[in-house]
Amino acid sequence: MAVTINNPVLMGTLRVTVKDENGKAVVGAGVYLDLGSEQQSIVYTNSSGVATLTVTEGEHIVGVYSDGYLPAKSSVDIIAG
């Protein structure tokens, strides 16, 4: 029997709030993390327009899309803790 010990992976939390031009929450907007990579994740905003993801520490690309709105994309740096 072989046992492999991996280095710990540092994690952080990314909280994305999606609002329209009037400041109203956008419900059900798709929030994409690292789309096209092996680590990609897609979650949807809740009734408050908020989506939360637990992600590895480091730089990530976040995109948001919802019907009737132009898509948005940004780079974020996640710090563990």
Secondary structure by P-SEA (a helix, b strand, c coil): cbbbbbcbbbbbbbbbbbbccccccccbbbbbccccccbbbbbbbccccbbbbbbcccbbbbbbbcccbbbbbbbbbbbcc
